[in-house]
Amino acid sequence: MSFKASLLHFIVMVALFAGSSSAKAQEKAINLVGFGDSLMAGYQLAPSESYTAQLETALKAKGHNVVITNAGVSGDTTSAGLSRIDWSVPDGTDGVILELGANDALRGIAPEQSEKNLDAMLARLKERGIPVLLAGILAPPNMGGDYAEKFNPIYKRLAEKYAVPLYPFFLDGVTTVPGMQLEDGMHPNAKGVAVMAERTLPMVEAFLGEIASDIK
């Protein structure tokens, strides 16, 4: 084989290798973790009916290569979430949807403590270089106006502090809407979760876009 032919062969092989590597990079799925309580876990629902499962299906239907791990634990407060966030969000995670605080509000936990715990979780994820989409919660009406005034602004403050996107109310379109809850009147049923996935979809898509640009 002549020198020119050998050189051409080498160039072709390099181009093929580069193209293959580029294709593999594009094929790599973005790994998200849904970190939260029963609203994330899918209380009394089939795994395929949970928020993370329905959101992943909706994203894939729109052409996104994404895998969403469900790290929701029913009954978790922000304190419980803080105690497990390091090991529940493994290395290699590209982004986290953080949803906690509903059980704090139901139990009347001091909003200052809830904010402190959420702040600590956001700080730890930031230290690890893991982007976060924060999902807010509103205090239930039975807790009274004074409690709501202290609790509800927590998420906006933290989103601004850490410069993370905020979905203001995770249960938007579900709370108080007939046919969207389980018999307990609190947790969303599969239909309610579908509404949650649909309404959060645009913000999650934007979140994926930010992650993809950082990966590149």
C-alpha positions as CSV (number, residue, x, y, z in Angstrom):
1,M,0.0,0.0,0.0
2,S,1.4,3.4,-1.0
3,F,2.0,6.2,1.5
4,K,-0.9,8.2,0.1
5,A,-3.2,5.2,0.3
6,S,-2.1,4.5,3.8
7,L,-2.7,8.1,4.8
8,L,-6.2,8.1,3.2
9,H,-7.0,4.9,5.0
10,F,-5.9,6.4,8.3
11,I,-8.0,9.6,7.8
12,V,-11.0,7.5,7.0
13,M,-10.6,5.4,10.1
14,V,-10.2,8.5,12.3
15,A,-13.3,10.0,10.8
16,L,-15.3,6.9,11.4
17,F,-14.1,6.6,15.0
18,A,-14.9,10.3,15.6
19,G,-18.4,9.9,14.1
20,S,-19.0,6.8,16.2
21,S,-17.9,8.5,19.4
22,S,-20.1,11.5,18.6
23,A,-23.1,9.3,18.0
24,K,-22.5,7.5,21.3
25,A,-22.3,10.8,23.1
26,Q,-25.6,11.9,21.6
27,E,-27.2,8.5,22.6
28,K,-26.3,8.9,26.2
29,A,-29.4,9.3,28.3
30,I,-29.8,12.1,30.8
31,N,-30.2,10.6,34.2
32,L,-32.7,12.4,36.5
33,V,-33.7,11.6,40.1
34,G,-37.1,12.5,41.4
35,F,-36.4,13.1,45.1
36,G,-39.4,13.6,47.4
37,D,-42.2,12.1,49.4
38,S,-45.4,10.2,48.6
39,L,-46.3,12.7,45.9
40,M,-43.1,11.6,44.1
41,A,-43.2,8.0,45.1
42,G,-46.7,7.3,43.8
43,Y,-48.6,6.4,47.0
44,Q,-50.9,3.5,46.4
45,L,-50.3,3.6,42.6
46,A,-48.6,1.1,40.3
47,P,-45.0,1.9,39.5
48,S,-46.0,2.8,36.0
49,E,-48.5,5.4,37.3
50,S,-46.1,7.3,39.5
51,Y,-45.0,10.8,38.6
52,T,-41.5,9.9,37.6
53,A,-42.8,7.1,35.3
54,Q,-45.5,9.2,33.6
55,L,-43.1,12.1,33.2
56,E,-40.4,9.9,31.7
57,T,-43.0,8.4,29.2
58,A,-44.1,11.9,28.3
59,L,-40.5,13.1,27.7
60,K,-39.6,10.1,25.6
61,A,-42.7,10.7,23.5
62,K,-41.3,14.1,22.7
63,G,-38.0,12.6,21.7
64,H,-35.9,13.1,24.9
65,N,-33.4,10.4,25.8
66,V,-34.0,10.5,29.6
67,V,-34.2,8.1,32.5
68,I,-35.9,9.2,35.7
69,T,-35.2,7.3,38.9
70,N,-37.9,7.4,41.6
71,A,-36.4,8.3,44.9
72,G,-39.6,9.3,46.6
73,V,-40.4,7.9,50.0
74,S,-43.9,8.1,51.4
75,G,-44.1,10.0,54.7
76,D,-40.8,11.8,54.3
77,T,-40.4,15.2,55.8
78,T,-37.6,17.6,54.8
79,S,-35.6,16.3,57.8
80,A,-35.9,12.7,56.5
81,G,-35.0,13.8,53.0
82,L,-31.9,15.7,54.3
83,S,-30.7,12.5,56.1
84,R,-30.8,10.4,52.9
85,I,-30.1,12.8,50.1
86,D,-26.4,11.9,49.8
87,W,-27.0,8.2,49.1
88,S,-30.4,8.5,47.4
89,V,-28.9,10.7,44.7
90,P,-26.0,8.6,43.3
91,D,-22.9,9.8,41.5
92,G,-23.6,10.2,37.8
93,T,-26.9,11.9,38.4
94,D,-27.4,14.7,35.8
95,G,-30.2,16.5,37.6
96,V,-32.7,16.3,40.5
97,I,-36.4,17.2,40.7
98,L,-36.6,18.1,44.4
99,E,-40.1,17.9,46.0
100,L,-40.4,17.9,49.8
101,G,-42.3,19.8,52.4
102,A,-45.9,18.6,52.2
103,N,-45.6,16.4,55.3
104,D,-43.9,19.2,57.1
105,A,-46.9,21.4,56.5
106,L,-49.4,18.6,57.4
107,R,-47.6,18.1,60.7
108,G,-47.2,21.8,61.5
109,I,-43.4,21.7,61.5
110,A,-41.9,25.1,61.9
111,P,-41.5,26.6,58.5
112,E,-38.0,27.9,59.5
113,Q,-36.9,24.3,60.1
114,S,-38.3,23.2,56.7
115,E,-36.5,26.0,55.0
116,K,-33.3,25.2,56.7
117,N,-33.5,21.5,55.6
118,L,-34.3,22.4,52.0
119,D,-31.5,24.9,52.0
120,A,-29.1,22.3,53.2
121,M,-30.2,19.8,50.5
122,L,-29.8,22.4,47.7
123,A,-26.4,23.3,49.1
124,R,-25.2,19.7,49.0
125,L,-26.4,19.1,45.5
126,K,-24.8,22.4,44.4
127,E,-21.5,21.2,45.9
128,R,-21.8,18.0,43.9
129,G,-22.5,20.0,40.7
130,I,-25.9,18.5,40.3
131,P,-28.6,20.9,38.8
132,V,-31.9,21.0,40.6
133,L,-35.5,21.8,39.6
134,L,-37.4,22.7,42.7
135,A,-41.1,21.8,43.1
136,G,-43.0,23.9,45.6
137,I,-45.7,23.0,48.0
138,L,-48.5,25.2,49.5
139,A,-49.6,24.8,53.1
140,P,-53.1,23.3,53.5
141,P,-55.8,25.8,54.5
142,N,-56.5,24.1,57.8
143,M,-53.0,25.2,59.0
144,G,-54.2,28.8,59.1
145,G,-53.2,32.0,57.4
146,D,-50.2,32.8,59.7
147,Y,-48.6,29.4,59.0
148,A,-49.2,29.8,55.2
149,E,-47.6,33.2,55.2
150,K,-44.4,31.8,56.7
151,F,-44.4,28.5,54.8
152,N,-45.5,29.3,51.2
153,P,-42.7,31.8,50.4
154,I,-39.9,29.3,51.3
155,Y,-39.6,27.8,47.8
156,K,-39.3,31.1,46.0
157,R,-36.6,32.4,48.3
158,L,-34.6,29.2,47.9
159,A,-35.0,29.2,44.2
160,E,-33.7,32.7,44.0
161,K,-30.9,32.0,46.4
162,Y,-29.6,29.0,44.5
163,A,-30.6,30.3,41.0
164,V,-32.6,27.1,40.3
165,P,-35.9,26.8,38.3
166,L,-39.0,26.6,40.4
167,Y,-42.3,25.0,39.6
168,P,-44.5,26.9,42.2
169,F,-47.0,24.2,43.2
170,F,-46.5,20.6,42.5
171,L,-50.2,19.7,42.9
172,D,-51.4,22.4,40.6
173,G,-54.5,21.3,38.7
174,V,-55.1,18.4,41.1
175,T,-55.9,19.8,44.6
176,T,-59.7,20.3,45.1
177,V,-60.4,19.1,41.6
178,P,-63.0,16.2,41.6
179,G,-61.8,12.9,40.3
180,M,-58.1,13.6,40.8
181,Q,-57.5,12.2,44.2
182,L,-57.5,8.8,45.9
183,E,-60.2,8.0,48.5
184,D,-58.1,9.8,51.2
185,G,-58.8,13.1,49.3
186,M,-55.1,14.1,49.6
187,H,-53.0,12.0,47.3
188,P,-53.4,12.2,43.6
189,N,-54.7,9.1,41.7
190,A,-53.2,8.0,38.4
191,K,-55.3,10.6,36.5
192,G,-54.2,13.3,38.9
193,V,-50.5,12.4,38.4
194,A,-51.0,12.5,34.6
195,V,-52.1,16.2,35.1
196,M,-49.0,16.9,37.2
197,A,-46.7,15.3,34.6
198,E,-48.4,17.3,31.8
199,R,-48.3,20.6,33.6
200,T,-44.6,20.2,34.7
201,L,-43.5,18.9,31.2
202,P,-42.5,22.3,29.7
203,M,-40.4,23.3,32.7
204,V,-38.8,19.8,32.8
205,E,-38.0,20.0,29.1
206,A,-36.3,23.4,29.6
207,F,-34.4,21.8,32.6
208,L,-33.2,19.0,30.3
209,G,-32.1,21.6,27.8
210,E,-29.9,23.4,30.4
211,I,-28.4,20.1,31.5
212,A,-27.6,19.0,27.9
213,S,-25.9,22.3,27.2
214,D,-23.8,21.9,30.4
215,I,-22.8,18.4,29.5
216,K,-21.6,19.5,26.0
